[in-house]
Amino acid sequence: MPTYSTTSPVGIYPSDQAKVWTASDTISQGSKSQAVAIGTSSGVRPSTLRYQYDATTSLGTFELDLQESDTDTDLDYQTVSSVSAAVNNSCFGQFVAPTGRFYRLLMKTLTGTVVGVGTISV
């Protein structure tokens, strides 16, 4: 899944989590994750979106971006949150009051490659 694809974004709803990169994905600089579509529960949008990447080795120097779009089109995604510090090979961030329909991760910068699991949850 490391290559972004417009086919079938995973739908997630409040209290859900989706793996957007799996343990078999090798991530390098510029890798884009599978997108997720944010749903509502009784018409209410989630108040916070969380994202995380757990690598099997050190991330070294990196920047992981959360990107948002109202249309699931590669060029329409815009960065809304970033993390660049890891603890025990993991990094995480959160985005308050998400308003977009689709979200994905972008490994904007990374020295080398890593293997791990990326998740987005609401």
C-alpha positions as CSV (number, residue, x, y, z in Angstrom):
1,M,0.0,0.0,0.0
2,P,2.8,2.6,0.0
3,T,1.7,3.9,-3.3
4,Y,-1.2,6.3,-3.2
5,S,-4.3,4.9,-5.1
6,T,-7.6,6.5,-5.7
7,T,-9.4,3.1,-5.6
8,S,-11.6,2.4,-2.6
9,P,-10.4,4.6,0.3
10,V,-11.0,2.9,3.6
11,G,-14.0,4.4,5.5
12,I,-13.5,5.1,9.2
13,Y,-16.0,6.4,11.7
14,P,-15.7,7.7,15.3
15,S,-13.7,5.2,17.4
16,D,-12.3,3.5,14.2
17,Q,-8.8,3.0,13.1
18,A,-7.4,2.1,9.7
19,K,-3.9,0.7,8.7
20,V,-2.8,2.9,5.8
21,W,0.7,1.3,5.6
22,T,1.2,-2.3,6.5
23,A,4.2,-4.2,7.9
24,S,5.0,-5.4,4.4
25,D,5.3,-1.9,3.0
26,T,8.8,-0.4,2.6
27,I,8.5,3.4,3.1
28,S,10.9,5.9,1.6
29,Q,11.0,9.7,1.1
30,G,7.9,10.8,-0.9
31,S,5.8,7.6,-0.1
32,K,2.0,8.3,0.1
33,S,-0.3,6.1,2.1
34,Q,-3.7,4.7,1.2
35,A,-6.4,7.3,1.8
36,V,-9.2,7.1,4.4
37,A,-12.6,8.6,4.1
38,I,-13.9,10.1,7.3
39,G,-17.5,9.3,8.1
40,T,-20.0,10.8,10.6
41,S,-21.9,9.2,13.4
42,S,-25.4,10.5,13.7
43,G,-24.3,13.4,11.5
44,V,-21.5,14.4,13.9
45,R,-17.9,14.6,12.6
46,P,-15.1,13.3,14.8
47,S,-13.5,16.1,16.9
48,T,-9.9,14.8,16.6
49,L,-8.0,12.7,14.1
50,R,-4.9,10.8,15.2
51,Y,-2.1,9.4,13.1
52,Q,0.9,7.2,13.9
53,Y,3.8,5.4,12.3
54,D,5.5,2.5,14.1
55,A,8.8,1.5,12.4
56,T,10.8,-1.7,12.9
57,T,14.0,0.4,13.0
58,S,15.1,3.9,13.8
59,L,13.4,6.6,11.7
60,G,16.4,8.8,11.7
61,T,15.7,12.2,10.1
62,F,12.2,12.4,8.8
63,E,9.0,14.4,8.4
64,L,5.6,12.7,8.4
65,D,2.7,14.8,7.1
66,L,-1.0,14.3,7.5
67,Q,-2.7,15.5,4.3
68,E,-6.4,16.4,3.8
69,S,-8.6,16.7,0.7
70,D,-12.2,17.2,-0.1
71,T,-11.7,15.1,-3.3
72,D,-9.7,11.9,-3.4
73,T,-7.4,13.3,-6.1
74,D,-3.6,13.1,-5.6
75,L,-2.9,16.8,-6.5
76,D,-5.7,18.1,-4.2
77,Y,-4.1,16.9,-0.9
78,Q,-2.7,19.6,1.3
79,T,-0.6,19.1,4.5
80,V,-2.5,20.0,7.7
81,S,-0.2,18.5,10.3
82,S,3.4,17.3,10.6
83,V,5.6,15.4,13.0
84,S,9.4,15.0,12.9
85,A,10.3,13.5,16.3
86,A,10.2,9.8,17.2
87,V,10.3,7.9,20.5
88,N,11.3,4.2,20.4
89,N,10.9,4.1,16.5
90,S,7.4,5.5,16.7
91,C,5.9,8.9,15.9
92,F,2.4,10.2,16.3
93,G,0.4,13.4,15.9
94,Q,-3.1,14.6,16.1
95,F,-5.3,17.1,14.1
96,V,-8.1,18.9,15.9
97,A,-11.4,19.6,14.2
98,P,-10.9,17.8,10.9
99,T,-13.1,19.1,8.1
100,G,-11.9,17.3,5.0
101,R,-13.5,14.1,3.6
102,F,-10.2,12.3,2.8
103,Y,-6.9,11.9,4.7
104,R,-3.6,10.2,4.0
105,L,0.0,10.2,5.2
106,L,3.0,11.5,3.3
107,M,6.6,10.6,4.3
108,K,7.9,14.0,3.1
109,T,11.5,13.5,4.2
110,L,13.3,10.3,5.3
111,T,16.9,9.3,5.2
112,G,16.9,5.8,3.7
113,T,13.9,3.4,3.9
114,V,11.9,1.9,6.8
115,V,9.4,-0.8,7.3
116,G,6.5,-0.4,9.7
117,V,2.8,0.2,10.2
118,G,1.0,3.5,9.6
119,T,-2.5,4.2,11.1
120,I,-5.1,6.9,11.0
121,S,-7.8,6.9,13.7
122,V,-10.8,9.0,14.7
